[in-house]
Amino acid sequence: MNFGDRIRQLRQDKGLTQPELADAMGIEQSYLSKVAHAPIACEVRQKSIPGKTRRSRLSAC
């Protein structure tokens, strides 16, 4: 599983759409899409998501 697949899986597990996750992260949806589809190495371990998932953690890897 690559980084983009992991982001997609975690986003779906939390019941978020890509625009909702991008908004919660304070980034553009188009940027999230590029990151999710790019074959990149996984460096970020966790990212707090504000809003409705504030008490949750998003593990990238």
N, CA, C, O and CB atoms as a CASP TS submission, in Angstrom:
PFRMAT TS
TARGET T0000
AUTHOR 0000-0000-0000
METHOD Language model
MODEL 1
PARENT N/A
ATOM      1  N   MET     1       0.850  -1.169   0.000  1.00  0.00           N
ATOM      2  CA  MET     1       0.000   0.000   0.000  1.00  0.00           C
ATOM      3  C   MET     1       0.902   1.240   0.000  1.00  0.00           C
ATOM      4  O   MET     1       1.813   1.353   0.820  1.00  0.00           O
ATOM      5  CB  MET     1      -0.970  -0.007   1.229  1.00  0.00           C
ATOM      6  N   ASN     2       0.641   2.162  -0.921  1.00  0.00           N
ATOM      7  CA  ASN     2       1.441   3.380  -0.962  1.00  0.00           C
ATOM      8  C   ASN     2       0.794   4.472  -0.106  1.00  0.00           C
ATOM      9  O   ASN     2      -0.278   4.277   0.467  1.00  0.00           O
ATOM     10  CB  ASN     2       1.611   3.866  -2.417  1.00  0.00           C
ATOM     11  N   PHE     3       1.458   5.610  -0.031  1.00  0.00           N
ATOM     12  CA  PHE     3       1.001   6.730   0.793  1.00  0.00           C
ATOM     13  C   PHE     3      -0.406   7.187   0.400  1.00  0.00           C
ATOM     14  O   PHE     3      -1.256   7.397   1.265  1.00  0.00           O
ATOM     15  CB  PHE     3       1.978   7.899   0.678  1.00  0.00           C
ATOM     16  N   GLY     4      -0.647   7.339  -0.893  1.00  0.00           N
ATOM     17  CA  GLY     4      -1.960   7.781  -1.367  1.00  0.00           C
ATOM     18  C   GLY     4      -3.069   6.805  -1.005  1.00  0.00           C
ATOM     19  O   GLY     4      -4.162   7.215  -0.615  1.00  0.00           O
ATOM     20  N   ASP     5      -2.788   5.514  -1.135  1.00  0.00           N
ATOM     21  CA  ASP     5      -3.775   4.501  -0.752  1.00  0.00           C
ATOM     22  C   ASP     5      -4.091   4.589   0.738  1.00  0.00           C
ATOM     23  O   ASP     5      -5.239   4.433   1.155  1.00  0.00           O
ATOM     24  CB  ASP     5      -3.266   3.092  -1.102  1.00  0.00           C
ATOM     25  N   ARG     6      -3.058   4.839   1.526  1.00  0.00           N
ATOM     26  CA  ARG     6      -3.248   4.929   2.985  1.00  0.00           C
ATOM     27  C   ARG     6      -4.090   6.150   3.345  1.00  0.00           C
ATOM     28  O   ARG     6      -4.981   6.060   4.190  1.00  0.00           O
ATOM     29  CB  ARG     6      -1.881   4.995   3.710  1.00  0.00           C
ATOM     30  N   ILE     7      -3.815   7.289   2.713  1.00  0.00           N
ATOM     31  CA  ILE     7      -4.619   8.490   2.951  1.00  0.00           C
ATOM     32  C   ILE     7      -6.074   8.223   2.602  1.00  0.00           C
ATOM     33  O   ILE     7      -6.975   8.554   3.373  1.00  0.00           O
ATOM     34  CB  ILE     7      -4.082   9.680   2.132  1.00  0.00           C
ATOM     35  N   ARG     8      -6.302   7.627   1.444  1.00  0.00           N
ATOM     36  CA  ARG     8      -7.669   7.327   1.002  1.00  0.00           C
ATOM     37  C   ARG     8      -8.373   6.396   1.986  1.00  0.00           C
ATOM     38  O   ARG     8      -9.529   6.626   2.342  1.00  0.00           O
ATOM     39  CB  ARG     8      -7.654   6.695  -0.399  1.00  0.00           C
ATOM     40  N   GLN     9      -7.680   5.349   2.424  1.00  0.00           N
ATOM     41  CA  GLN     9      -8.271   4.398   3.360  1.00  0.00           C
ATOM     42  C   GLN     9      -8.641   5.084   4.676  1.00  0.00           C
ATOM     43  O   GLN     9      -9.747   4.895   5.183  1.00  0.00           O
ATOM     44  CB  GLN     9      -7.304   3.236   3.621  1.00  0.00           C
ATOM     45  N   LEU    10      -7.741   5.865   5.221  1.00  0.00           N
ATOM     46  CA  LEU    10      -8.010   6.546   6.492  1.00  0.00           C
ATOM     47  C   LEU    10      -9.123   7.578   6.359  1.00  0.00           C
ATOM     48  O   LEU    10      -9.956   7.720   7.254  1.00  0.00           O
ATOM     49  CB  LEU    10      -6.743   7.221   7.005  1.00  0.00           C
ATOM     50  N   ARG    11      -9.136   8.295   5.239  1.00  0.00           N
ATOM     51  CA  ARG    11     -10.188   9.290   4.988  1.00  0.00           C
ATOM     52  C   ARG    11     -11.549   8.604   4.943  1.00  0.00           C
ATOM     53  O   ARG    11     -12.506   9.074   5.558  1.00  0.00           O
ATOM     54  CB  ARG    11      -9.922  10.054   3.661  1.00  0.00           C
ATOM     55  N   GLN    12     -11.632   7.509   4.225  1.00  0.00           N
ATOM     56  CA  GLN    12     -12.887   6.777   4.110  1.00  0.00           C
ATOM     57  C   GLN    12     -13.292   6.149   5.440  1.00  0.00           C
ATOM     58  O   GLN    12     -14.478   6.110   5.765  1.00  0.00           O
ATOM     59  CB  GLN    12     -12.771   5.700   3.039  1.00  0.00           C
ATOM     60  N   ASP    13     -12.326   5.660   6.211  1.00  0.00           N
ATOM     61  CA  ASP    13     -12.619   5.092   7.531  1.00  0.00           C
ATOM     62  C   ASP    13     -13.257   6.135   8.446  1.00  0.00           C
ATOM     63  O   ASP    13     -14.091   5.796   9.286  1.00  0.00           O
ATOM     64  CB  ASP    13     -11.335   4.539   8.174  1.00  0.00           C
ATOM     65  N   LYS    14     -12.872   7.389   8.289  1.00  0.00           N
ATOM     66  CA  LYS    14     -13.412   8.477   9.107  1.00  0.00           C
ATOM     67  C   LYS    14     -14.683   9.074   8.512  1.00  0.00           C
ATOM     68  O   LYS    14     -15.275   9.982   9.096  1.00  0.00           O
ATOM     69  CB  LYS    14     -12.370   9.564   9.276  1.00  0.00           C
ATOM     70  N   GLY    15     -15.105   8.567   7.346  1.00  0.00           N
ATOM     71  CA  GLY    15     -16.332   9.031   6.722  1.00  0.00           C
ATOM     72  C   GLY    15     -16.218  10.422   6.115  1.00  0.00           C
ATOM     73  O   GLY    15     -17.208  11.150   6.034  1.00  0.00           O
ATOM     74  N   LEU    16     -15.024  10.791   5.691  1.00  0.00           N
ATOM     75  CA  LEU    16     -14.800  12.111   5.113  1.00  0.00           C
ATOM     76  C   LEU    16     -14.662  12.038   3.602  1.00  0.00           C
ATOM     77  O   LEU    16     -14.116  11.076   3.061  1.00  0.00           O
ATOM     78  CB  LEU    16     -13.560  12.748   5.717  1.00  0.00           C
ATOM     79  N   THR    17     -15.161  13.057   2.931  1.00  0.00           N
ATOM     80  CA  THR    17     -14.897  13.194   1.501  1.00  0.00           C
ATOM     81  C   THR    17     -13.542  13.867   1.354  1.00  0.00           C
ATOM     82  O   THR    17     -13.004  14.412   2.318  1.00  0.00           O
ATOM     83  CB  THR    17     -16.030  14.016   0.773  1.00  0.00           C
ATOM     84  N   GLN    18     -12.999  13.828   0.161  1.00  0.00           N
ATOM     85  CA  GLN    18     -11.718  14.489  -0.079  1.00  0.00           C
ATOM     86  C   GLN    18     -11.816  16.004   0.178  1.00  0.00           C
ATOM     87  O   GLN    18     -10.914  16.561   0.803  1.00  0.00           O
ATOM     88  CB  GLN    18     -11.247  14.223  -1.522  1.00  0.00           C
ATOM     89  N   PRO    19     -12.875  16.690  -0.280  1.00  0.00           N
ATOM     90  CA  PRO    19     -12.998  18.114   0.041  1.00  0.00           C
ATOM     91  C   PRO    19     -13.116  18.385   1.546  1.00  0.00           C
ATOM     92  O   PRO    19     -12.577  19.379   2.033  1.00  0.00           O
ATOM     93  CB  PRO    19     -14.203  18.690  -0.670  1.00  0.00           C
ATOM     94  N   GLU    20     -13.808  17.522   2.283  1.00  0.00           N
ATOM     95  CA  GLU    20     -13.940  17.709   3.732  1.00  0.00           C
ATOM     96  C   GLU    20     -12.586  17.569   4.430  1.00  0.00           C
ATOM     97  O   GLU    20     -12.248  18.357   5.314  1.00  0.00           O
ATOM     98  CB  GLU    20     -14.941  16.693   4.314  1.00  0.00           C
ATOM     99  N   LEU    21     -11.816  16.559   4.022  1.00  0.00           N
ATOM    100  CA  LEU    21     -10.498  16.367   4.619  1.00  0.00           C
ATOM    101  C   LEU    21      -9.575  17.522   4.279  1.00  0.00           C
ATOM    102  O   LEU    21      -8.859  18.019   5.148  1.00  0.00           O
ATOM    103  CB  LEU    21      -9.884  15.050   4.152  1.00  0.00           C
ATOM    104  N   ALA    22      -9.582  17.951   3.041  1.00  0.00           N
ATOM    105  CA  ALA    22      -8.740  19.082   2.630  1.00  0.00           C
ATOM    106  C   ALA    22      -9.098  20.331   3.427  1.00  0.00           C
ATOM    107  O   ALA    22      -8.213  21.058   3.877  1.00  0.00           O
ATOM    108  CB  ALA    22      -8.892  19.354   1.117  1.00  0.00           C
ATOM    109  N   ASP    23     -10.386  20.579   3.602  1.00  0.00           N
ATOM    110  CA  ASP    23     -10.825  21.744   4.370  1.00  0.00           C
ATOM    111  C   ASP    23     -10.368  21.638   5.821  1.00  0.00           C
ATOM    112  O   ASP    23      -9.904  22.620   6.400  1.00  0.00           O
ATOM    113  CB  ASP    23     -12.354  21.886   4.304  1.00  0.00           C
ATOM    114  N   ALA    24     -10.497  20.456   6.405  1.00  0.00           N
ATOM    115  CA  ALA    24     -10.080  20.249   7.792  1.00  0.00           C
ATOM    116  C   ALA    24      -8.577  20.439   7.962  1.00  0.00           C
ATOM    117  O   ALA    24      -8.115  20.867   9.020  1.00  0.00           O
ATOM    118  CB  ALA    24     -10.480  18.855   8.260  1.00  0.00           C
ATOM    119  N   MET    25      -7.818  20.121   6.917  1.00  0.00           N
ATOM    120  CA  MET    25      -6.363  20.260   6.965  1.00  0.00           C
ATOM    121  C   MET    25      -5.902  21.658   6.574  1.00  0.00           C
ATOM    122  O   MET    25      -4.734  22.001   6.753  1.00  0.00           O
ATOM    123  CB  MET    25      -5.714  19.240   6.055  1.00  0.00           C
ATOM    124  N   GLY    26      -6.818  22.465   6.041  1.00  0.00           N
ATOM    125  CA  GLY    26      -6.454  23.811   5.623  1.00  0.00           C
ATOM    126  C   GLY    26      -5.679  23.858   4.329  1.00  0.00           C
ATOM    127  O   GLY    26      -4.854  24.747   4.115  1.00  0.00           O
ATOM    128  N   ILE    27      -5.951  22.881   3.453  1.00  0.00           N
ATOM    129  CA  ILE    27      -5.288  22.843   2.151  1.00  0.00           C
ATOM    130  C   ILE    27      -6.341  22.755   1.051  1.00  0.00           C
ATOM    131  O   ILE    27      -7.507  22.463   1.315  1.00  0.00           O
ATOM    132  CB  ILE    27      -4.300  21.644   2.063  1.00  0.00           C
ATOM    133  N   GLU    28      -5.921  23.008  -0.172  1.00  0.00           N
ATOM    134  CA  GLU    28      -6.834  22.905  -1.309  1.00  0.00           C
ATOM    135  C   GLU    28      -7.099  21.431  -1.626  1.00  0.00           C
ATOM    136  O   GLU    28      -6.213  20.588  -1.490  1.00  0.00           O
ATOM    137  CB  GLU    28      -6.252  23.636  -2.553  1.00  0.00           C
ATOM    138  N   GLN    29      -8.320  21.138  -2.045  1.00  0.00           N
ATOM    139  CA  GLN    29      -8.685  19.772  -2.415  1.00  0.00           C
ATOM    140  C   GLN    29      -7.827  19.286  -3.565  1.00  0.00           C
ATOM    141  O   GLN    29      -7.464  18.111  -3.604  1.00  0.00           O
ATOM    142  CB  GLN    29     -10.166  19.688  -2.789  1.00  0.00           C
ATOM    143  N   SER    30      -7.498  20.152  -4.494  1.00  0.00           N
ATOM    144  CA  SER    30      -6.679  19.754  -5.641  1.00  0.00           C
ATOM    145  C   SER    30      -5.278  19.318  -5.200  1.00  0.00           C
ATOM    146  O   SER    30      -4.693  18.402  -5.778  1.00  0.00           O
ATOM    147  CB  SER    30      -6.578  20.911  -6.647  1.00  0.00           C
ATOM    148  N   TYR    31      -4.746  19.989  -4.166  1.00  0.00           N
ATOM    149  CA  TYR    31      -3.432  19.601  -3.638  1.00  0.00           C
ATOM    150  C   TYR    31      -3.509  18.240  -2.957  1.00  0.00           C
ATOM    151  O   TYR    31      -2.628  17.400  -3.143  1.00  0.00           O
ATOM    152  CB  TYR    31      -2.909  20.661  -2.646  1.00  0.00           C
ATOM    153  N   LEU    32      -4.564  18.017  -2.166  1.00  0.00           N
ATOM    154  CA  LEU    32      -4.741  16.721  -1.517  1.00  0.00           C
ATOM    155  C   LEU    32      -4.837  15.618  -2.559  1.00  0.00           C
ATOM    156  O   LEU    32      -4.263  14.543  -2.385  1.00  0.00           O
ATOM    157  CB  LEU    32      -5.993  16.725  -0.626  1.00  0.00           C
ATOM    158  N   SER    33      -5.556  15.879  -3.637  1.00  0.00           N
ATOM    159  CA  SER    33      -5.684  14.902  -4.707  1.00  0.00           C
ATOM    160  C   SER    33      -4.329  14.573  -5.319  1.00  0.00           C
ATOM    161  O   SER    33      -4.023  13.407  -5.563  1.00  0.00           O
ATOM    162  CB  SER    33      -6.633  15.415  -5.780  1.00  0.00           C
ATOM    163  N   LYS    34      -3.519  15.595  -5.566  1.00  0.00           N
ATOM    164  CA  LYS    34      -2.179  15.369  -6.130  1.00  0.00           C
ATOM    165  C   LYS    34      -1.320  14.545  -5.184  1.00  0.00           C
ATOM    166  O   LYS    34      -0.617  13.629  -5.611  1.00  0.00           O
ATOM    167  CB  LYS    34      -1.487  16.706  -6.431  1.00  0.00           C
ATOM    168  N   VAL    35      -1.377  14.874  -3.894  1.00  0.00           N
ATOM    169  CA  VAL    35      -0.600  14.125  -2.903  1.00  0.00           C
ATOM    170  C   VAL    35      -1.083  12.680  -2.840  1.00  0.00           C
ATOM    171  O   VAL    35      -0.275  11.754  -2.775  1.00  0.00           O
ATOM    172  CB  VAL    35      -0.705  14.787  -1.509  1.00  0.00           C
ATOM    173  N   ALA    36      -2.393  12.491  -2.860  1.00  0.00           N
ATOM    174  CA  ALA    36      -2.961  11.149  -2.747  1.00  0.00           C
ATOM    175  C   ALA    36      -2.645  10.275  -3.956  1.00  0.00           C
ATOM    176  O   ALA    36      -2.628   9.049  -3.845  1.00  0.00           O
ATOM    177  CB  ALA    36      -4.457  11.238  -2.566  1.00  0.00           C
ATOM    178  N   HIS    37      -2.396  10.889  -5.101  1.00  0.00           N
ATOM    179  CA  HIS    37      -2.128  10.122  -6.314  1.00  0.00           C
ATOM    180  C   HIS    37      -0.664  10.084  -6.716  1.00  0.00           C
ATOM    181  O   HIS    37      -0.308   9.438  -7.702  1.00  0.00           O
ATOM    182  CB  HIS    37      -2.921  10.679  -7.435  1.00  0.00           C
ATOM    183  N   ALA    38       0.189  10.769  -5.964  1.00  0.00           N
ATOM    184  CA  ALA    38       1.614  10.797  -6.293  1.00  0.00           C
ATOM    185  C   ALA    38       2.334   9.632  -5.615  1.00  0.00           C
ATOM    186  O   ALA    38       2.056   9.307  -4.460  1.00  0.00           O
ATOM    187  CB  ALA    38       2.246  12.143  -5.869  1.00  0.00           C
ATOM    188  N   PRO    39       3.249   9.017  -6.333  1.00  0.00           N
ATOM    189  CA  PRO    39       4.044   7.940  -5.719  1.00  0.00           C
ATOM    190  C   PRO    39       5.169   8.555  -4.883  1.00  0.00           C
ATOM    191  O   PRO    39       6.290   8.713  -5.365  1.00  0.00           O
ATOM    192  CB  PRO    39       4.631   6.981  -6.813  1.00  0.00           C
ATOM    193  N   ILE    40       4.862   8.902  -3.622  1.00  0.00           N
ATOM    194  CA  ILE    40       5.846   9.549  -2.766  1.00  0.00           C
ATOM    195  C   ILE    40       6.157   8.685  -1.560  1.00  0.00           C
ATOM    196  O   ILE    40       5.368   7.825  -1.170  1.00  0.00           O
ATOM    197  CB  ILE    40       5.351  10.919  -2.318  1.00  0.00           C
ATOM    198  N   ALA    41       7.302   8.924  -0.987  1.00  0.00           N
ATOM    199  CA  ALA    41       7.695   8.205   0.226  1.00  0.00           C
ATOM    200  C   ALA    41       6.887   8.732   1.405  1.00  0.00           C
ATOM    201  O   ALA    41       6.516   9.905   1.447  1.00  0.00           O
ATOM    202  CB  ALA    41       9.222   8.352   0.496  1.00  0.00           C
ATOM    203  N   CYS    42       6.632   7.879   2.324  1.00  0.00           N
ATOM    204  CA  CYS    42       5.842   8.253   3.489  1.00  0.00           C
ATOM    205  C   CYS    42       6.772   8.768   4.579  1.00  0.00           C
ATOM    206  O   CYS    42       7.603   8.025   5.100  1.00  0.00           O
ATOM    207  CB  CYS    42       5.003   7.053   4.000  1.00  0.00           C
ATOM    208  N   GLU    43       6.625  10.050   4.921  1.00  0.00           N
ATOM    209  CA  GLU    43       7.459  10.645   5.952  1.00  0.00           C
ATOM    210  C   GLU    43       6.657  11.117   7.155  1.00  0.00           C
ATOM    211  O   GLU    43       7.145  11.044   8.283  1.00  0.00           O
ATOM    212  CB  GLU    43       8.234  11.794   5.379  1.00  0.00           C
ATOM    213  N   VAL    44       5.451  11.592   6.942  1.00  0.00           N
ATOM    214  CA  VAL    44       4.626  12.118   8.023  1.00  0.00           C
ATOM    215  C   VAL    44       3.986  10.956   8.763  1.00  0.00           C
ATOM    216  O   VAL    44       3.382  10.080   8.146  1.00  0.00           O
ATOM    217  CB  VAL    44       3.546  13.091   7.482  1.00  0.00           C
ATOM    218  N   ARG    45       4.114  10.947  10.065  1.00  0.00           N
ATOM    219  CA  ARG    45       3.551   9.852  10.854  1.00  0.00           C
ATOM    220  C   ARG    45       2.138  10.138  11.314  1.00  0.00           C
ATOM    221  O   ARG    45       1.278   9.263  11.210  1.00  0.00           O
ATOM    222  CB  ARG    45       4.421   9.574  12.047  1.00  0.00           C
ATOM    223  N   GLN    46       1.865  11.329  11.820  1.00  0.00           N
ATOM    224  CA  GLN    46       0.522  11.643  12.294  1.00  0.00           C
ATOM    225  C   GLN    46       0.210  13.100  12.035  1.00  0.00           C
ATOM    226  O   GLN    46       1.099  13.951  12.028  1.00  0.00           O
ATOM    227  CB  GLN    46       0.377  11.322  13.785  1.00  0.00           C
ATOM    228  N   LYS    47      -1.068  13.377  11.821  1.00  0.00           N
ATOM    229  CA  LYS    47      -1.544  14.736  11.592  1.00  0.00           C
ATOM    230  C   LYS    47      -2.860  14.872  12.327  1.00  0.00           C
ATOM    231  O   LYS    47      -3.782  14.089  12.103  1.00  0.00           O
ATOM    232  CB  LYS    47      -1.703  15.054  10.061  1.00  0.00           C
ATOM    233  N   SER    48      -2.957  15.858  13.202  1.00  0.00           N
ATOM    234  CA  SER    48      -4.220  16.124  13.880  1.00  0.00           C
ATOM    235  C   SER    48      -5.176  16.767  12.905  1.00  0.00           C
ATOM    236  O   SER    48      -4.785  17.652  12.143  1.00  0.00           O
ATOM    237  CB  SER    48      -4.016  17.021  15.117  1.00  0.00           C
ATOM    238  N   ILE    49      -6.411  16.340  12.918  1.00  0.00           N
ATOM    239  CA  ILE    49      -7.432  16.893  12.041  1.00  0.00           C
ATOM    240  C   ILE    49      -8.400  17.704  12.895  1.00  0.00           C
ATOM    241  O   ILE    49      -9.077  17.152  13.763  1.00  0.00           O
ATOM    242  CB  ILE    49      -8.179  15.766  11.251  1.00  0.00           C
ATOM    243  N   PRO    50      -8.468  19.019  12.652  1.00  0.00           N
ATOM    244  CA  PRO    50      -9.404  19.831  13.428  1.00  0.00           C
ATOM    245  C   PRO    50     -10.850  19.582  12.999  1.00  0.00           C
ATOM    246  O   PRO    50     -11.098  18.908  12.000  1.00  0.00           O
ATOM    247  CB  PRO    50      -9.064  21.316  13.280  1.00  0.00           C
ATOM    248  N   GLY    51     -11.776  20.115  13.739  1.00  0.00           N
ATOM    249  CA  GLY    51     -13.188  19.984  13.375  1.00  0.00           C
ATOM    250  C   GLY    51     -13.802  18.723  13.927  1.00  0.00           C
ATOM    251  O   GLY    51     -13.584  18.355  15.082  1.00  0.00           O
ATOM    252  N   LYS    52     -14.587  18.056  13.068  1.00  0.00           N
ATOM    253  CA  LYS    52     -15.350  16.915  13.580  1.00  0.00           C
ATOM    254  C   LYS    52     -14.483  15.721  13.947  1.00  0.00           C
ATOM    255  O   LYS    52     -14.945  14.831  14.662  1.00  0.00           O
ATOM    256  CB  LYS    52     -16.365  16.492  12.565  1.00  0.00           C
ATOM    257  N   THR    53     -13.243  15.674  13.481  1.00  0.00           N
ATOM    258  CA  THR    53     -12.355  14.571  13.840  1.00  0.00           C
ATOM    259  C   THR    53     -11.270  15.045  14.800  1.00  0.00           C
ATOM    260  O   THR    53     -10.210  14.427  14.895  1.00  0.00           O
ATOM    261  CB  THR    53     -11.722  13.957  12.582  1.00  0.00           C
ATOM    262  N   ARG    54     -11.527  16.125  15.503  1.00  0.00           N
ATOM    263  CA  ARG    54     -10.521  16.756  16.348  1.00  0.00           C
ATOM    264  C   ARG    54      -9.901  15.797  17.355  1.00  0.00           C
ATOM    265  O   ARG    54      -8.716  15.917  17.664  1.00  0.00           O
ATOM    266  CB  ARG    54     -11.125  17.917  17.074  1.00  0.00           C
ATOM    267  N   ARG    55     -10.650  14.883  17.853  1.00  0.00           N
ATOM    268  CA  ARG    55     -10.126  13.955  18.859  1.00  0.00           C
ATOM    269  C   ARG    55      -9.443  12.742  18.225  1.00  0.00           C
ATOM    270  O   ARG    55      -8.935  11.872  18.934  1.00  0.00           O
ATOM    271  CB  ARG    55     -11.252  13.489  19.773  1.00  0.00           C
ATOM    272  N   SER    56      -9.432  12.686  16.915  1.00  0.00           N
ATOM    273  CA  SER    56      -8.836  11.558  16.208  1.00  0.00           C
ATOM    274  C   SER    56      -7.473  11.931  15.672  1.00  0.00           C
ATOM    275  O   SER    56      -7.130  13.109  15.574  1.00  0.00           O
ATOM    276  CB  SER    56      -9.740  11.092  15.071  1.00  0.00           C
ATOM    277  N   ARG    57      -6.716  10.943  15.335  1.00  0.00           N
ATOM    278  CA  ARG    57      -5.421  11.153  14.702  1.00  0.00           C
ATOM    279  C   ARG    57      -5.491  10.495  13.323  1.00  0.00           C
ATOM    280  O   ARG    57      -6.144   9.467  13.143  1.00  0.00           O
ATOM    281  CB  ARG    57      -4.236  10.561  15.576  1.00  0.00           C
ATOM    282  N   LEU    58      -4.826  11.089  12.382  1.00  0.00           N
ATOM    283  CA  LEU    58      -4.745  10.510  11.049  1.00  0.00           C
ATOM    284  C   LEU    58      -3.335   9.998  10.868  1.00  0.00           C
ATOM    285  O   LEU    58      -2.406  10.779  10.663  1.00  0.00           O
ATOM    286  CB  LEU    58      -5.125  11.545   9.938  1.00  0.00           C
ATOM    287  N   SER    59      -3.171   8.697  10.942  1.00  0.00           N
ATOM    288  CA  SER    59      -1.856   8.118  10.748  1.00  0.00           C
ATOM    289  C   SER    59      -1.599   7.960   9.265  1.00  0.00           C
ATOM    290  O   SER    59      -2.359   7.295   8.561  1.00  0.00           O
ATOM    291  CB  SER    59      -1.730   6.767  11.474  1.00  0.00           C
ATOM    292  N   ALA    60      -0.548   8.563   8.803  1.00  0.00           N
ATOM    293  CA  ALA    60      -0.238   8.513   7.381  1.00  0.00           C
ATOM    294  C   ALA    60       0.433   7.195   7.025  1.00  0.00           C
ATOM    295  O   ALA    60       0.271   6.717   5.903  1.00  0.00           O
ATOM    296  CB  ALA    60       0.657   9.690   6.986  1.00  0.00           C
ATOM    297  N   CYS    61       1.166   6.605   7.924  1.00  0.00           N
ATOM    298  CA  CYS    61       1.881   5.353   7.626  1.00  0.00           C
ATOM    299  C   CYS    61       1.768   4.401   8.788  1.00  0.00           C
ATOM    300  O   CYS    61       2.302   3.293   8.733  1.00  0.00           O
ATOM    301  CB  CYS    61       3.361   5.620   7.307  1.00  0.00           C
TER
END
